[in-house]
Amino acid sequence: MFIRTEVAGADGSGLSRVVLRADMRDYDFETVRLNTRPDSVTLRASRKDTSTSMLTTLDTIVDRLEMTSNNLDIDRDTMRDLLAQQDGTVAFRLMAEVIVEDGENTLVAHEDAPAFFEFTQLVEAMPAPASFRSATAFAPGEPSAETFRTGEIAVVPALDFTLTTQEEINQLGQALFNHSVASDCI
């Protein structure tokens, strides 16, 4: 069983998107962390110990990165070691440069922005099961290689469920219970 969600938001400075896909078998729901705030509750499920499927996801993502850039010398063994550490994380990021003129901040895309945009598109098109989070930001206009400014691809990230109403808490509890029953966990 896996989940996929996409959230997009726009303001005067551009568009941001987050795409999350998680293979529920990669996560430990027996021990979760709760972080309460006055206006919300966040439930965090950490990933399980590194599995063959997680390493396959990492390799597939690296393959897609290598498809978009000729100049990379990626040490897969080091990345596999990082992912194998408890709470180990592997993420690929591209940041924009911030230019300040007349008190205004402007993001200027890195020269590799079009290639990184292509990389995010290839990762987001991966077939299930694969666990990743893609976070991207664009200048105003339609998301494209030309408007792409910053991005990150995280491999098998921790899952955070932020809930703001009792109804959302009840719905998540029911969904996790249904998953447990379907997986013979209880």
Backbone as a printed PyTorch tensor [residue, N CA C, xyz], in Angstrom:
tensor([[[  0.8360,  -1.1690,   0.0000],
         [  0.0000,   0.0000,   0.0000],
         [  0.8840,   1.2360,   0.0000]],

        [[  0.5130,   2.2270,  -0.7970],
         [  1.2790,   3.4540,  -0.7960],
         [  0.3460,   4.6490,  -0.8540]],

        [[  0.8840,   5.8030,  -0.4440],
         [  0.1250,   7.0450,  -0.5280],
         [  0.8550,   7.9830,  -1.4570]],

        [[  0.0900,   8.8340,  -2.1090],
         [  0.6440,   9.8760,  -2.9680],
         [ -0.1820,  11.1150,  -2.7210]],

        [[  0.4930,  12.2280,  -2.4970],
         [ -0.1970,  13.4850,  -2.3030],
         [  0.6000,  14.5870,  -2.9850]],

        [[ -0.1130,  15.5840,  -3.4530],
         [  0.5230,  16.7370,  -4.0830],
         [ -0.1510,  17.9820,  -3.5420]],

        [[  0.6630,  18.9360,  -3.1120],
         [  0.1610,  20.2000,  -2.5880],
         [  0.8580,  21.3070,  -3.3520]],

        [[  0.0850,  22.2590,  -3.8240],
         [  0.6520,  23.4000,  -4.5420],
         [  0.0780,  24.6760,  -3.9520]],

        [[  0.8720,  25.7080,  -3.9330],
         [  0.4240,  27.0040,  -3.4430],
         [  1.0740,  28.1120,  -4.2410]],

        [[  0.3580,  29.1950,  -4.4210],
         [  0.8810,  30.3240,  -5.1850],
         [  0.7320,  31.5950,  -4.3680]],

        [[  1.6850,  32.4690,  -4.5450],
         [  1.5670,  33.8210,  -4.0100],
         [  2.1530,  34.7520,  -5.0590]],

        [[  2.3180,  36.0060,  -4.7440],
         [  2.8120,  36.9640,  -5.7220],
         [  4.2100,  36.6800,  -6.2290]],

        [[  4.9830,  35.8890,  -5.4510],
         [  6.3650,  35.6400,  -5.8540],
         [  6.5480,  34.3270,  -6.6070]],

        [[  5.4690,  33.5430,  -6.7560],
         [  5.6240,  32.3120,  -7.5230],
         [  4.7720,  31.1840,  -7.0010]],

        [[  5.1490,  29.9830,  -7.4110],
         [  4.4130,  28.7660,  -7.0920],
         [  5.3440,  27.7980,  -6.3800]],

        [[  4.8110,  27.0990,  -5.3960],
         [  5.5830,  26.0300,  -4.7600],
         [  4.7540,  24.7550,  -4.7980]],

        [[  5.4390,  23.6330,  -4.9290],
         [  4.7910,  22.3200,  -5.0040],
         [  5.5360,  21.3390,  -4.1200]],

        [[  4.7890,  20.4480,  -3.5020],
         [  5.3740,  19.3290,  -2.7790],
         [  4.6320,  18.0830,  -3.2340]],

        [[  5.3880,  17.0960,  -3.6880],
         [  4.8310,  15.8050,  -4.0700],
         [  5.4480,  14.7790,  -3.1350]],

        [[  4.5910,  14.0020,  -2.4970],
         [  5.0620,  12.9650,  -1.5900],
         [  4.4650,  11.6470,  -2.0380]],

        [[  5.3140,  10.6560,  -2.1420],
         [  4.8300,   9.2900,  -2.3540],
         [  5.5500,   8.4210,  -1.3470]],

        [[  4.7810,   7.5890,  -0.6570],
         [  5.3640,   6.7550,   0.3940],
         [  4.8110,   5.3460,   0.3010]],

        [[  5.7170,   4.3940,   0.2350],
         [  5.3640,   2.9850,   0.3450],
         [  5.2390,   2.7150,   1.8370]],

        [[  4.0370,   2.4450,   2.2910],
         [  3.7780,   2.3140,   3.7220],
         [  4.6100,   1.2040,   4.3630]],

        [[  5.0790,   0.2550,   3.5730],
         [  5.9170,  -0.8240,   4.1250],
         [  7.2800,  -0.3120,   4.5640]],

        [[  7.6710,   0.8860,   4.1170],
         [  8.9630,   1.4600,   4.4710],
         [  8.9560,   2.1700,   5.8240]],

        [[  7.7990,   2.2620,   6.4770],
         [  7.6670,   3.0940,   7.6740],
         [  7.2400,   2.2980,   8.8930]],

        [[  7.7020,   2.7560,  10.0580],
         [  7.4130,   2.1290,  11.3370],
         [  6.2860,   2.8980,  12.0140]],

        [[  5.1100,   2.2830,  12.0770],
         [  3.9720,   2.9230,  12.7210],
         [  3.7540,   2.4130,  14.1420]],

        [[  4.6470,   1.5440,  14.6220],
         [  4.5180,   1.0730,  15.9940],
         [  4.9790,   2.1390,  16.9780]],

        [[  5.9510,   2.9240,  16.5900],
         [  6.4430,   4.0100,  17.4290],
         [  6.4040,   5.2820,  16.5950]],

        [[  5.5430,   6.1930,  16.9750],
         [  5.4440,   7.4660,  16.2640],
         [  5.6960,   8.5860,  17.2610]],

        [[  6.0870,   9.7260,  16.7520],
         [  6.3060,  10.8970,  17.5990],
         [  5.1580,  11.8750,  17.3780]],

        [[  4.6720,  12.4430,  18.4510],
         [  3.6320,  13.4670,  18.3670],
         [  4.2240,  14.7970,  18.7900]],

        [[  3.9630,  15.8240,  18.0070],
         [  4.3710,  17.1760,  18.3320],
         [  3.1000,  18.0100,  18.3520]],

        [[  2.7400,  18.5120,  19.5190],
         [  1.5080,  19.2870,  19.6280],
         [  1.8270,  20.7720,  19.6980]],

        [[  0.9900,  21.5180,  19.0230],
         [  1.0360,  22.9770,  19.0480],
         [ -0.3720,  23.4520,  19.3500]],

        [[ -0.5310,  24.7110,  19.6910],
         [ -1.8880,  25.1850,  19.9890],
         [ -2.8740,  25.0040,  18.8270]],

        [[ -2.3820,  25.0570,  17.5980],
         [ -3.2920,  24.9950,  16.4450],
         [ -3.1670,  23.7150,  15.6220]],

        [[ -2.2990,  22.7770,  16.0400],
         [ -2.1430,  21.5570,  15.2440],
         [ -1.4490,  20.4560,  16.0440]],

        [[ -1.5150,  19.2570,  15.4810],
         [ -0.8000,  18.0960,  16.0010],
         [ -0.0680,  17.4860,  14.8120]],

        [[  1.2110,  17.1680,  14.9920],
         [  1.9700,  16.4990,  13.9430],
         [  2.3770,  15.1180,  14.4230]],

        [[  2.0490,  14.1240,  13.6300],
         [  2.4350,  12.7450,  13.8920],
         [  3.5710,  12.4220,  12.9210]],

        [[  4.6900,  11.9530,  13.4450],
         [  5.8370,  11.6140,  12.6000],
         [  6.0960,  10.1220,  12.6680]],

        [[  6.1060,   9.5000,  11.4960],
         [  6.4610,   8.0870,  11.3750],
         [  7.8450,   8.0210,  10.7400]],

        [[  8.7740,   7.4150,  11.4450],
         [ 10.1280,   7.2550,  10.9160],
         [ 10.1580,   6.0500,   9.9840]],

        [[ 11.1740,   6.0330,   9.1540],
         [ 11.2860,   4.8880,   8.2570],
         [ 11.8910,   3.7110,   9.0060]],

        [[ 11.6250,   2.5380,   8.4960],
         [ 12.1930,   1.3190,   9.0680],
         [ 13.6660,   1.2360,   8.7090]],

        [[ 14.3310,   0.1840,   9.1800],
         [ 15.7130,  -0.0480,   8.7740],
         [ 15.7630,  -0.1890,   7.2600]],

        [[ 16.8890,   0.1510,   6.7040],
         [ 17.0480,   0.1480,   5.2550],
         [ 16.7730,  -1.2370,   4.6800]],

        [[ 15.9680,  -1.2420,   3.6340],
         [ 15.5840,  -2.4910,   2.9750],
         [ 16.0650,  -2.4790,   1.5240]],

        [[ 15.9430,  -3.6110,   0.8860],
         [ 16.2970,  -3.7240,  -0.5260],
         [ 15.4640,  -2.7630,  -1.3620]],

        [[ 14.1710,  -2.6210,  -1.0480],
         [ 13.3210,  -1.7200,  -1.8320],
         [ 13.7580,  -0.2580,  -1.6750]],

        [[ 14.2130,   0.1260,  -0.4850],
         [ 14.7060,   1.4880,  -0.2840],
         [ 15.9710,   1.7270,  -1.1000]],

        [[ 16.8660,   0.7500,  -1.1020],
         [ 18.0970,   0.8880,  -1.8850],
         [ 17.7920,   0.9270,  -3.3810]],

        [[ 16.7920,   0.1600,  -3.8070],
         [ 16.3770,   0.2010,  -5.2080],
         [ 15.8270,   1.5740,  -5.5570]],

        [[ 15.0280,   2.1470,  -4.6640],
         [ 14.5110,   3.5060,  -4.8850],
         [ 15.6640,   4.4920,  -5.0150]],

        [[ 16.6310,   4.4100,  -4.1050],
         [ 17.7950,   5.2930,  -4.1710],
         [ 18.5160,   5.1370,  -5.5010]],

        [[ 18.7820,   3.9080,  -5.9130],
         [ 19.4790,   3.6710,  -7.1860],
         [ 18.6990,   4.2190,  -8.3700]],

        [[ 17.3820,   4.0530,  -8.3570],
         [ 16.5540,   4.5430,  -9.4550],
         [ 16.5820,   6.0670,  -9.5150]],

        [[ 16.5270,   6.7160,  -8.3640],
         [ 16.5920,   8.1810,  -8.3280],
         [ 17.9510,   8.6630,  -8.8230]],

        [[ 19.0260,   8.0010,  -8.3960],
         [ 20.3650,   8.3800,  -8.8640],
         [ 20.4750,   8.1820, -10.3780]],

        [[ 19.9000,   7.0990, -10.9020],
         [ 19.8960,   6.8850, -12.3560],
         [ 19.2390,   8.0590, -13.0650]],

        [[ 18.1310,   8.5500, -12.5180],
         [ 17.4210,   9.6760, -13.1370],
         [ 18.2310,  10.9610, -13.0480]],

        [[ 18.9540,  11.1300, -11.9470],
         [ 19.8230,  12.3060, -11.8300],
         [ 20.9480,  12.2390, -12.8590]],

        [[ 21.5430,  11.0700, -13.0070],
         [ 22.6260,  10.9160, -13.9770],
         [ 22.1370,  11.1200, -15.4120]],

        [[ 20.8580,  10.8150, -15.6790],
         [ 20.2940,  11.0210, -17.0110],
         [ 20.2290,  12.5010, -17.3610]],

        [[ 20.1390,  13.3740, -16.3660],
         [ 19.9590,  14.8010, -16.6200],
         [ 21.2460,  15.6080, -16.5160]],

        [[ 22.3330,  14.9880, -16.0800],
         [ 23.5840,  15.7280, -15.9260],
         [ 24.7600,  14.8370, -16.2970]],

        [[ 25.6010,  15.3350, -17.1550],
         [ 26.7660,  14.5660, -17.6270],
         [ 27.9610,  14.6730, -16.6920]],

        [[ 27.9940,  15.7060, -15.8520],
         [ 29.2050,  16.0260, -15.1040],
         [ 29.2090,  15.4900, -13.6800]],

        [[ 28.3710,  14.5210, -13.3840],
         [ 28.2770,  14.0420, -12.0170],
         [ 29.1840,  12.8470, -11.7690]],

        [[ 29.8140,  12.8780, -10.6120],
         [ 30.5650,  11.7270, -10.1380],
         [ 29.9360,  11.3430,  -8.8100]],

        [[ 28.9450,  10.4590,  -8.8690],
         [ 28.1580,  10.1150,  -7.6940],
         [ 28.7040,   8.8440,  -7.0670]],

        [[ 28.9580,   8.9190,  -5.7680],
         [ 29.4510,   7.7740,  -5.0130],
         [ 28.2510,   7.0430,  -4.4060]],

        [[ 27.7530,   6.0470,  -5.1150],
         [ 26.5610,   5.3210,  -4.6740],
         [ 26.7940,   4.5880,  -3.3550]],

        [[ 27.9910,   4.0770,  -3.1590],
         [ 28.2560,   3.3500,  -1.9190],
         [ 28.1140,   4.2720,  -0.7080]],

        [[ 28.6120,   5.5070,  -0.8080],
         [ 28.4810,   6.4610,   0.2910],
         [ 27.0210,   6.7960,   0.5440]],

        [[ 26.2520,   6.9700,  -0.5290],
         [ 24.8300,   7.2700,  -0.3650],
         [ 24.0970,   6.0950,   0.2700]],

        [[ 24.4390,   4.8980,  -0.1320],
         [ 23.8120,   3.7150,   0.4680],
         [ 24.1570,   3.6350,   1.9500]],

        [[ 25.4090,   3.9650,   2.3010],
         [ 25.8210,   3.9670,   3.7110],
         [ 25.0410,   5.0260,   4.4960]],

        [[ 24.8540,   6.1990,   3.9060],
         [ 24.0890,   7.2560,   4.5750],
         [ 22.6490,   6.8190,   4.8210]],

        [[ 22.0370,   6.2260,   3.8170],
         [ 20.6570,   5.7790,   3.9520],
         [ 20.5440,   4.6630,   4.9860]],

        [[ 21.5830,   3.8550,   5.1230],
         [ 21.5480,   2.7250,   6.0520],
         [ 21.6770,   3.1580,   7.5140]],

        [[ 22.1530,   4.3720,   7.7690],
         [ 22.2650,   4.8450,   9.1440],
         [ 20.8750,   5.0740,   9.7250]],

        [[ 20.7450,   4.8940,  11.0310],
         [ 19.4530,   5.1580,  11.6690],
         [ 19.1100,   6.6280,  11.4540]],

        [[ 17.9190,   6.8810,  10.9460],
         [ 17.4640,   8.2190,  10.5810],
         [ 18.3470,   8.8640,   9.5170]],

        [[ 19.0990,   8.0420,   8.7750],
         [ 19.9350,   8.5590,   7.6980],
         [ 19.0760,   9.0920,   6.5600]],

        [[ 19.5500,  10.1450,   5.9360],
         [ 18.7950,  10.8020,   4.8760],
         [ 19.6920,  11.0560,   3.6810]],

        [[ 19.1220,  10.8830,   2.5070],
         [ 19.7860,  11.2740,   1.2720],
         [ 18.8440,  12.2300,   0.5620]],

        [[ 19.3480,  13.4210,   0.2640],
         [ 18.5360,  14.4100,  -0.4390],
         [ 19.3970,  15.1070,  -1.4810]],

        [[ 18.7740,  15.4780,  -2.5700],
         [ 19.4350,  16.2110,  -3.6520],
         [ 18.7700,  17.5740,  -3.7200]],

        [[ 19.5780,  18.6560,  -3.6470],
         [ 19.0250,  20.0180,  -3.6160],
         [ 19.6980,  20.8960,  -4.6550]],

        [[ 18.8970,  21.8070,  -5.1690],
         [ 19.4270,  22.8720,  -6.0170],
         [ 18.8270,  24.1730,  -5.5140]],

        [[ 19.6720,  25.1220,  -5.1870],
         [ 19.2090,  26.3850,  -4.6360],
         [ 19.4290,  27.5100,  -5.6540]],

        [[ 18.6240,  28.5390,  -5.5120],
         [ 18.7680,  29.7370,  -6.3430],
         [ 19.6350,  30.7450,  -5.5840]],

        [[ 20.1520,  31.6990,  -6.3160],
         [ 20.9020,  32.7850,  -5.7060],
         [ 19.9210,  33.9060,  -5.3770]],

        [[ 20.0930,  34.5100,  -4.1990],
         [ 19.2350,  35.6340,  -3.8150],
         [ 19.9820,  36.9190,  -4.1360]],

        [[ 19.3820,  37.7400,  -5.0030],
         [ 19.9440,  39.0380,  -5.3720],
         [ 19.0900,  40.1060,  -4.6960]],

        [[ 19.7410,  41.0540,  -4.0050],
         [ 19.0240,  42.1360,  -3.3340],
         [ 19.2900,  43.4280,  -4.0980]],

        [[ 18.2080,  44.0060,  -4.6070],
         [ 18.2950,  45.2990,  -5.3060],
         [ 17.2080,  46.2020,  -4.7680]],

        [[ 17.5920,  47.3880,  -4.3160],
         [ 16.6320,  48.3620,  -3.7900],
         [ 15.7440,  47.7530,  -2.7090]],

        [[ 16.3320,  46.9230,  -1.8640],
         [ 15.5880,  46.3080,  -0.7760],
         [ 14.6870,  45.1540,  -1.1850]],

        [[ 14.6670,  44.7840,  -2.4570],
         [ 13.8590,  43.6690,  -2.9640],
         [ 14.7250,  42.4310,  -3.1370]],

        [[ 14.2420,  41.3060,  -2.6600],
         [ 14.9300,  40.0350,  -2.8720],
         [ 14.4010,  39.3890,  -4.1430]],

        [[ 15.3140,  38.9720,  -4.9950],
         [ 14.9360,  38.2810,  -6.2200],
         [ 15.7300,  36.9830,  -6.2990]],

        [[ 15.0220,  35.8850,  -6.6090],
         [ 15.6960,  34.6070,  -6.7910],
         [ 16.1460,  34.4830,  -8.2370]],

        [[ 17.4120,  34.1900,  -8.4050],
         [ 17.9740,  33.9710,  -9.7380],
         [ 18.3470,  32.4970,  -9.8370]],

        [[ 17.8180,  31.8500, -10.8410],
         [ 18.0150,  30.4040, -10.9920],
         [ 19.4800,  30.0540, -11.2080]],

        [[ 19.8690,  28.9230, -10.6430],
         [ 21.1910,  28.3530, -10.8820],
         [ 21.2650,  27.8930, -12.3320]],

        [[ 22.4490,  27.8450, -12.8990],
         [ 22.5900,  27.4310, -14.3050],
         [ 22.1190,  25.9950, -14.5430]],

        [[ 22.1010,  25.1730, -13.4930],
         [ 21.6390,  23.7930, -13.6250],
         [ 20.1360,  23.6280, -13.3870]],

        [[ 19.4110,  24.7390, -13.2250],
         [ 17.9750,  24.6670, -12.9200],
         [ 17.1830,  23.8710, -13.9600]],

        [[ 17.3850,  24.0750, -15.2550],
         [ 16.6010,  23.2720, -16.2160],
         [ 16.8550,  21.7630, -16.0850]],

        [[ 18.1000,  21.3720, -15.8460],
         [ 18.4120,  19.9440, -15.6840],
         [ 17.7890,  19.4070, -14.3910]],

        [[ 17.8210,  20.1940, -13.3100],
         [ 17.2340,  19.7330, -12.0540],
         [ 15.7180,  19.6490, -12.1820]],

        [[ 15.1000,  20.5680, -12.9170],
         [ 13.6590,  20.4850, -13.1700],
         [ 13.3380,  19.1760, -13.8900]],

        [[ 14.1270,  18.8280, -14.9020],
         [ 13.9140,  17.5680, -15.6230],
         [ 14.0670,  16.3840, -14.6720]],

        [[ 15.0600,  16.4480, -13.7980],
         [ 15.2730,  15.4020, -12.8030],
         [ 14.0490,  15.2350, -11.9130]],

        [[ 13.4810,  16.3510, -11.4120],
         [ 12.2970,  16.2430, -10.5490],
         [ 11.1320,  15.6170, -11.3130]],

        [[ 10.9910,  15.9510, -12.5920],
         [  9.9120,  15.3740, -13.3960],
         [ 10.0980,  13.8650, -13.5580]],

        [[ 11.3270,  13.4370, -13.7760],
         [ 11.6070,  12.0060, -13.9170],
         [ 11.3430,  11.2450, -12.6210]],

        [[ 11.7130,  11.8530, -11.4870],
         [ 11.4740,  11.2020, -10.1980],
         [  9.9730,  11.1200,  -9.9300]],

        [[  9.2580,  12.2080, -10.1500],
         [  7.8200,  12.2160,  -9.8830],
         [  7.0660,  11.2310, -10.7690]],

        [[  7.6420,  10.8540, -11.8940],
         [  7.0030,   9.8980, -12.8110],
         [  7.3580,   8.4460, -12.4920]],

        [[  8.1870,   8.2260, -11.4630],
         [  8.5770,   6.8590, -11.1140],
         [  7.3470,   6.0430, -10.7490]],

        [[  7.3110,   4.7900, -11.1590],
         [  6.1750,   3.9450, -10.7780],
         [  6.2650,   3.5410,  -9.3110]],

        [[  5.1150,   3.2630,  -8.7290],
         [  5.0810,   2.7800,  -7.3440],
         [  5.6040,   1.3490,  -7.3280]],

        [[  6.1550,   0.8390,  -6.2510],
         [  6.3500,   1.5640,  -5.0020],
         [  7.6940,   2.2770,  -4.9820]],

        [[  7.7130,   3.4480,  -4.5210],
         [  8.9300,   4.2190,  -4.3040],
         [  8.5690,   5.2910,  -3.2910]],

        [[  9.4560,   5.5600,  -2.3680],
         [  9.1850,   6.5670,  -1.3420],
         [ 10.1260,   7.7470,  -1.5500]],

        [[  9.5260,   8.9110,  -1.7950],
         [ 10.3100,  10.1280,  -1.9950],
         [  9.4360,  11.3460,  -1.7140]],

        [[ 10.1070,  12.4800,  -1.5140],
         [  9.4270,  13.7710,  -1.4330],
         [ 10.1240,  14.7070,  -2.4060]],

        [[  9.3360,  15.3540,  -3.2440],
         [  9.8440,  16.3340,  -4.1900],
         [  9.2650,  17.6910,  -3.8030]],

        [[ 10.1320,  18.6560,  -3.5190],
         [  9.6870,  20.0110,  -3.1810],
         [ 10.3290,  20.9670,  -4.1840]],

        [[  9.5010,  21.7470,  -4.8580],
         [  9.9960,  22.6540,  -5.8910],
         [  9.3700,  24.0280,  -5.7490]],

        [[ 10.0870,  25.0420,  -6.2090],
         [  9.5720,  26.4190,  -6.2140],
         [  9.8590,  27.0390,  -7.5760]],

        [[  8.8910,  27.8230,  -8.0370],
         [  8.9480,  28.4110,  -9.3730],
         [  8.6700,  29.9060,  -9.3030]],

        [[  9.1880,  30.6280, -10.2780],
         [  8.8330,  32.0340, -10.4570],
         [  7.3840,  32.0830, -10.9450]],

        [[  6.7550,  33.2610, -10.9190],
         [  5.3700,  33.3340, -11.4070],
         [  5.2370,  32.7660, -12.8230]],

        [[  4.0930,  32.1630, -13.0870],
         [  3.8420,  31.5290, -14.3780],
         [  3.6550,  30.0400, -14.1810]],

        [[  3.5390,  29.3340, -15.2660],
         [  3.3740,  27.8810, -15.2130],
         [  4.6920,  27.2180, -14.8040]],

        [[  4.6240,  26.1250, -14.0260],
         [  5.8590,  25.4000, -13.7000],
         [  6.5320,  24.8940, -14.9740]],

        [[  7.8010,  25.2380, -15.1130],
         [  8.5600,  24.8240, -16.2920],
         [ 10.0450,  24.9250, -15.9730]],

        [[ 10.8660,  24.4530, -16.8900],
         [ 12.3170,  24.5610, -16.7290],
         [ 12.7490,  26.0210, -16.6530]],

        [[ 12.0340,  26.8900, -17.3490],
         [ 12.3930,  28.3210, -17.3800],
         [ 12.0070,  29.0430, -16.0920]],

        [[ 10.9290,  28.5950, -15.4260],
         [ 10.4890,  29.2680, -14.2030],
         [ 10.9970,  28.5780, -12.9330]],

        [[ 11.6490,  27.4200, -13.0840],
         [ 12.1570,  26.6640, -11.9320],
         [ 13.2210,  27.4740, -11.2010]],

        [[ 13.1230,  27.5260,  -9.8400],
         [ 14.0990,  28.2630,  -9.0430],
         [ 14.8360,  27.3650,  -8.0570]],

        [[ 14.1220,  26.6170,  -7.2320],
         [ 14.7720,  25.7710,  -6.2290],
         [ 14.0460,  24.4320,  -6.1560]],

        [[ 14.7720,  23.4210,  -5.6720],
         [ 14.1340,  22.1250,  -5.5350],
         [ 14.9190,  21.1880,  -4.6560]],

        [[ 14.2010,  20.1540,  -4.2000],
         [ 14.8170,  19.1110,  -3.3910],
         [ 14.0840,  17.8080,  -3.6510]],

        [[ 14.8570,  16.7370,  -3.7670],
         [ 14.3240,  15.3810,  -3.8060],
         [ 14.9050,  14.6620,  -2.5970]],

        [[ 14.0290,  14.1800,  -1.7120],
         [ 14.4580,  13.4250,  -0.5400],
         [ 14.0520,  11.9670,  -0.7400]],

        [[ 14.9800,  11.0640,  -0.4500],
         [ 14.7580,   9.6300,  -0.6230],
         [ 14.2530,   9.0430,   0.6980]],

        [[ 13.1170,   8.3860,   0.6640],
         [ 12.4900,   7.7430,   1.8260],
         [ 12.5390,   8.6770,   3.0500]],

        [[ 11.8630,   9.8290,   2.9580],
         [ 11.8740,  10.7610,   4.0860],
         [ 10.9420,  10.2900,   5.1970]],

        [[ 11.1310,  10.8340,   6.3980],
         [ 10.1670,  10.5690,   7.4770],
         [  8.8160,  11.1230,   7.0310]],

        [[  7.7490,  10.5190,   7.5080],
         [  6.4000,  10.9810,   7.1660],
         [  5.8710,  11.8610,   8.2830]],

        [[  5.4550,  13.0630,   7.9380],
         [  4.8260,  13.9710,   8.8950],
         [  3.3800,  14.1860,   8.4820]],

        [[  2.4760,  13.9200,   9.4010],
         [  1.0530,  14.1850,   9.1930],
         [  0.6830,  15.3220,  10.1290]],

        [[  0.4370,  16.5090,   9.5840],
         [  0.0450,  17.6500,  10.4020],
         [ -1.4620,  17.8230,  10.2880]],

        [[ -2.1090,  17.7980,  11.4350],
         [ -3.5650,  17.8090,  11.4950],
         [ -4.0180,  19.0160,  12.3030]],

        [[ -5.0510,  19.6900,  11.8080],
         [ -5.4890,  20.9140,  12.4740],
         [ -6.8850,  20.8180,  13.0710]],

        [[ -7.6100,  19.7410,  12.7820],
         [ -8.9590,  19.5980,  13.3310],
         [ -9.1380,  18.1950,  13.9060]],

        [[-10.0900,  18.0690,  14.7790],
         [-10.3990,  16.7590,  15.3460],
         [-10.8480,  15.8000,  14.2530]],

        [[-11.5760,  16.2950,  13.2740],
         [-12.0180,  15.4400,  12.1660],
         [-10.8230,  14.8570,  11.4100]],

        [[ -9.8020,  15.6790,  11.1450],
         [ -8.6050,  15.1730,  10.4680],
         [ -7.9020,  14.1200,  11.3180]],

        [[ -7.8240,  14.3450,  12.6240],
         [ -7.2010,  13.3680,  13.5240],
         [ -7.9570,  12.0440,  13.4600]],

        [[ -9.2860,  12.1140,  13.5100],
         [-10.1030,  10.9010,  13.4420],
         [ -9.9140,  10.1790,  12.1070]],

        [[ -9.8570,  10.9280,  10.9980],
         [ -9.6930,  10.3210,   9.6700],
         [ -8.3360,   9.6220,   9.5560]],

        [[ -7.2740,  10.2630,  10.0590],
         [ -5.9560,   9.6300,  10.0060],
         [ -5.9350,   8.3890,  10.8890]],

        [[ -6.5130,   8.4890,  12.0720],
         [ -6.5680,   7.3200,  12.9520],
         [ -7.2940,   6.1590,  12.2960]],

        [[ -8.3980,   6.4300,  11.6300],
         [ -9.1570,   5.3780,  10.9570],
         [ -8.3440,   4.7970,   9.8030]],

        [[ -7.6750,   5.6570,   9.0300],
         [ -6.8650,   5.1680,   7.9060],
         [ -5.7210,   4.2900,   8.3940]],

        [[ -5.0520,   4.6810,   9.4810],
         [ -3.9630,   3.8630,  10.0220],
         [ -4.4990,   2.5520,  10.5860]],

        [[ -5.6610,   2.5980,  11.2290],
         [ -6.2790,   1.3700,  11.7290],
         [ -6.6100,   0.4380,  10.5610]],

        [[ -7.2100,   0.9820,   9.5110],
         [ -7.5470,   0.1640,   8.3340],
         [ -6.2970,  -0.4610,   7.7250]],

        [[ -5.2010,   0.3120,   7.6690],
         [ -3.9310,  -0.2080,   7.1490],
         [ -3.4310,  -1.3570,   8.0320]],

        [[ -3.5350,  -1.1760,   9.3480],
         [ -3.0850,  -2.2220,  10.2850],
         [ -3.8840,  -3.4950,  10.1030]],

        [[ -5.1940,  -3.3640,   9.9730],
         [ -6.0520,  -4.5300,   9.7870],
         [ -5.7090,  -5.2320,   8.4630]],

        [[ -5.5780,  -4.4500,   7.4080],
         [ -5.2760,  -5.0280,   6.0840],
         [ -3.9070,  -5.6910,   6.0580]],

        [[ -2.9950,  -5.2190,   6.8990],
         [ -1.6240,  -5.7600,   6.9220],
         [ -1.4470,  -6.8150,   8.0000]],

        [[ -2.5130,  -7.2120,   8.6710],
         [ -2.4600,  -8.1790,   9.7720],
         [ -1.5130,  -7.7340,  10.8710]],

        [[ -1.5130,  -6.4270,  11.1660],
         [ -0.6410,  -5.9040,  12.2110],
         [ -1.2820,  -5.9570,  13.5970]],

        [[ -2.5920,  -6.1990,  13.6430],
         [ -3.2330,  -6.2480,  14.9610],
         [ -3.9310,  -7.5720,  15.1540]]])
